[in-house]
């Protein structure tokens, strides 16, 4: 392992700190997931690792390598790779943050683009009783569909839509038949 002095680090910083700050800005752009200073600290560690890595590969001292074009390319590659590694970890956290919408915002939507029911008025009992009423009035195919959906929640997507192909397999029927049953239930519920 190559030990560098503070003067050598200052020399490195003079040459590469502008690049490191630029890369630190591009890692996330979101201070909630990663602050600029944290990004810069991670890049500083990557810079030290690049110095040691280049020393291991070439056997050159810091003073010899700092002015080499090959070292310049190597350290820039290491810094951009560190950015990519950290960016990938942060990207895993981003889908939740990007899709977050306040229910209050949806309720204030005056154009009615979103229909959000007041969840406080819905209880497990009221949903269960509605399903029981629906089954009592339903034909055999609809009862079978309701039973399958109740017993296997994987048949319903996150958007509360029925997965037609897997439901058809579970019912041992065609996708078209499942669509017909769903259409009949929708029509009956509109009239009730």
N, C-alpha and C positions, 0 to 999 in steps of 0.2 A: 504494500500500500504506500502510495506517495503522499507524504505530508507536505502541505503547502503553507507558506507563511502568510500573514495578513497583507504584506506588500504584494505578494504574488496574487492573492485573491483580489486585491484592489486593481491590479493590472488586468486580470480576467474580467472584473466587473466593468472597468472602463470600456473594454472591447465589446462585451456581450450584454450589459445590463439593459440597453435600449431594446434589444431583441427579446430578452427575457420578459420585460414589462409588456411588450407587444403581445407575446404569446400568452402571458398571464391574463391579459384582457380578453383574449379570444377563447379561453377555456370554457367559460360558461356564460358570461354576460349577465349572470344572475347572482346577486350578493346573498340571496337567501340560501342557495345551495353551496356556494363556495365564494369566499371573499377574495378580493384581489391580492391581499397580503398572503393569504394561505396558498393561493396559486403560485405566487412569486417564491414563497418558501419551498414549495415542492419542486419548482424549477431549479432553485439553488442547490437542492440535494441532488437533482439529476445532473447539474453541472459538475458537482464534485465527483459524482460517479463517472461522468464522461472523462474527466481528467485522469482518474485512476484507471479506467478502462483503456484509455489510449496509452497510458504508461505501461500497462501490462502487455499490450499488443506490440509496442515498439521498443520499450525499454528506454525511451527518451525522458530527460528531466523536464520539469515544467518550463524552465527558461528556454529550452530547445524547442519544445512543442508549441509554445504560445504563438510563435510567428510562422508556423508551418501551415500551408494551405490544406493539407490533409487533415490536420487537427481541427482547423476551422470547419471543414465539411463534417467531420465526425461529431464535433460538439453541437453543431446546428441540428444534425440528424437526431442526436440524443435528446435535445430540448424539444423538438417537434414531436418525437415519439412519446416523451413524457406527457406532453399536452394531450395527445391522442388517448393514452392510457387513462388519464384522469377524466377526460371528456366522456369516455365510454362509461365509466362508473357513474358520472353525473347524469348521463342520458337515461340510465335506468330509473333514476328518481324523477325525471321530468314528466313522463306521461301523466302522472297523477296531478302534478302542479299545473300543467297546461290545460287539463280538462276540468279543473275545479270551477264550478259555477255556484254561486250562492242561490239558495232557494228563494231568498228575499228578492233577489234581482229578477228571478223568473216570475214571481208573483206581481212585481211592479211592471211587467211587460204589458203595455197598453194595447198592443196590436194582437195579442193572443197567440203569439208564435209558439208558446209553450203552455201546456195544460198541466198544472201541478195541483194535485189534490191536497187538501189539508190532511196530513198524515195523522193528526191527533184525533180525527173523527173515525178513523178506521181501526177496528180491533180485530183480533184473531177470531173472536166469536162471530162478528158480523160477516167476515169473509167466509168462515166455515158454514154459517147458516145459509148464505147465498148459494154456496156450492151445493149444499144439501137440497135446497129448493130447486136448483137447476137440474140436479140428478133425478129428482122426483118427477119432473115434467118431461125428461128427456127420453129419447128412444134408446134402444140397446147399444147402437154404435156410439152415440154421444156419451152414454154412461161409461162405456169401455174406454173412450178417449179421456174422460175426466179421471177415471181410476188410474190410467197409465201416467197421466201428467202429475197426479198427486203422489204417486209412488216413486217417480223418477224426476227430480228437479233438474237434472242435466238436459232434459228435453226442452227446457225453456232457456232462451239466451239472456244475456245481461240486459238487453233492451226489452225484455218481457215479450219476445216473439217466440212462437212455437217453432222448433227446429223440425221442419217437415220431413226430411229424409229419415232421420233417426226415429221420429215418432211413427212414421209409416212402417219402419222395420219392427218397432216394438208392438205395433198393432197387427203386424203381418198383413198389410194391405198396401195399396199404392199411394203415392204422394197426392194424386188427384182426388182420391177418396177422402184423405185427411183434409184436404182443402174444402171439399164439399161439406164435411161435418162441421168444420169451423165456420163456414159461411152460414150454415143453417142456425148454428148457435148465435152468431152475431145478429141475424135477422130476428130470431125469437126474442133476444134480449132487447132489441130496439122496440119491439111491439109491447113487451111487458113493461 
